[in-house]
C-alpha cells in the first residue's frame, strides 16, 4: 500500500482499516481466500482515499482555501480511533517474532514476498504462509478483545 499511496502513514492507516473491516465480519462468515479478500479491501480503500483527495482538490501538503487548517474530530471519534489503533498494535505485538517481522516488512515497509524471503533467509512460500497466519492470528485476537463475553463463555464451558 505504501507504494500505491506514496505515503507510509496513509498506508498504515489504510492497512489498519482493512484489518478492522476483517475483524468486524460476522463470526460465522467464511473467507475462502483471506489474502485475496484483504487485497481487495485494501485496494478499495486506496481508491476511496485517492477519490476523496481528488474531490477535495488536495495535493500533498496543501489545503483548499475553504477548508479550515485544523478540522479535528470530536473526542469520542478520537478515543475510538485511538482504541482501534491500540488494539491492532496489541494484535501485531502478540504475533510470534518471525511472523511479526514478516508482517511488518510486508504491510508497513511494502516489500514483496521475494524481498522478504531474501531478507529473512527463507522462501517466498514461507513468507506467504506467515502472512496468512498473521492475518488469522490478528483476526482472532481482535475478535476475542471485541467480544470478551463470548471468549469467556467458551473458556468457562471448557472446565
N, C-alpha and C positions, 0 to 999 in steps of 0.2 A: 504494500500500500504506500509505503514511503516514496517509491518511485513514481507512482501514479499521481500522488497529491503534491509532491515536491516539498513537503513539509513533514518532518518527523512527528511533531506534536499533533498535527491533524491526523496523521496516520495512526498514532497511538490512540487518539480519541475514537476514531472510527473502528479500530480493532476492538476496543472495549465495548463499543456499541454493538458490534457483531456478536460478541460473546454474551452480552446481556440479552440480545434477541434470542440466542440459542438457549440461554438459561430460562427465559420466560415461556418457552414452549411447554405445552401441557406434558405432564409426566408420561402419559401413555403414547405420546407422539413418537413414531419410529422414523428415524432418518437412515435410509439405506446407504447413502454416500455422504458422510459427515464433511469430508473435505470439499466436495462439490457444493454442498449446502452453504458452507462458510464462505467459499469463494464467491458464490452468487450473492449472498448477503453483503459481503464486503464490497463487491463490485457495484452493487446498487447503492450502497452508502456513499461510495466515492462519487458516483454520478449525481446523486442528490446534492452532495456537498458542492460539486462543481456548478450545478444548475443554480443553487442558491447564491453562490458567489457571483455568477454571471448576472443573475437577476438584480442583485444589489449593485452591480457595476463595480465590484471590488477588484482591485488589483492589489497584489500582495503589498501590505503596508499602508494602503490608502483607505480613507473613509469617505463616503459620499458626503456632500455638503449638508444634506438634510438629516443625517444620522448623528445622534449625539456621540461624543467621544467616549462616553462611559455608559453603556447600556447594560448595567449589571442585573442579573436575575435576582429575584427575591430570596429571602433567607431559606424558605422551605426548598426551593429548587436547588440552591447551592448546597444545602445539607444532604439532599437526596443524591445529588451528583457526587458529592464527596464520599458518601457511604457506598455508592456503587463502585467508585474507583478503589476504595479501600478493600472492598470485598474481592474485586478482581485481583488486586495486588496480593491479598492473602491466598487466593486460589493458586496464583502463579508461584508464590513463595513456598506453597505446600508441595509442589511438584518435586520429584527426586532430582538431584543435581544435574545429571546429564540431560534429562528431559527438559528441565528448566532452561539450561543453556541453549539447547537446540530450539526451543520455543522462542526465546528472546532473539536469537540470531535470525530466525525466520520472520517473526512478526514485528520486531522493533527495528532490527538492522536491515531487513529487506533482502537478506541473502537467499540465493537459490539453493535447492537441495544439494546440488553438486558442490557448491562452495562450502556449505555447512559440513558436508561429508569430508571434504578435504581438511577443513579446519579441525574437525573432531576425530579425524583418523578412523572413519567408519564408512559405510556405504550409503548411497542415496536412498536405498530401500529401508535401511535402518532409520534414517532421518524421517522418512515418511511415516514409519511405524511410531516413532517417538512423538511426532506432531499429532498424529491421530489419537494416541493415548493421552497426550497432554490435554487435548480438547475434551475427551471423555472425562478425564480426572477433574478438569476445571468445571465442567458442567455439573458433575456430581457434587463437588464442593459447594458451588453456588446454590444448587437446589437444596442441599442439606441446610445451608445457612438461611435460605429464604423461607423454607418450610420446616423449622425446627421441631414442631409438634409431630409432623409425620415421621421424621427420623427418630425422635424419642419414642414414639409409639412402636416403631419397628424394633427398636432396641429392647423395650420392656417386654415385648412378646417373645423374644429370644430366650429370656430367662427361664 
